[in-house]
Amino acid sequence: MSQTPEPTEEDCPPPLPAHDARVLTGGGVCARIVLDGTAYTLRITRGGKLILTK
């Protein structure tokens, strides 16, 4: 059984959609993102990094 490789920037046709994380979080630090019925949490850390968790 072979695994599908992770998508890279080359897999996405230009122009790439861009979304401001601060807009997604409504000015806060967390946002819920849903993909195919599965919810993920996007969090902006104090250091300005992004963490996406299931």
Residue pairs with C-beta under 8 A, 6 or more apart in sequence:
9 16
21 31
21 42
21 44
21 50
22 44
24 31
24 33
24 42
25 31
25 42
25 44
29 43
29 44
30 41
30 42
30 43
30 44
31 41
31 42
32 39
32 40
32 41
32 42
33 39
33 40
33 41
33 42
33 52
34 40
38 54
39 54
40 52
40 53
40 54
41 52
41 53
42 50
42 51
42 52
43 50
43 51
43 52
43 53
44 50
45 51
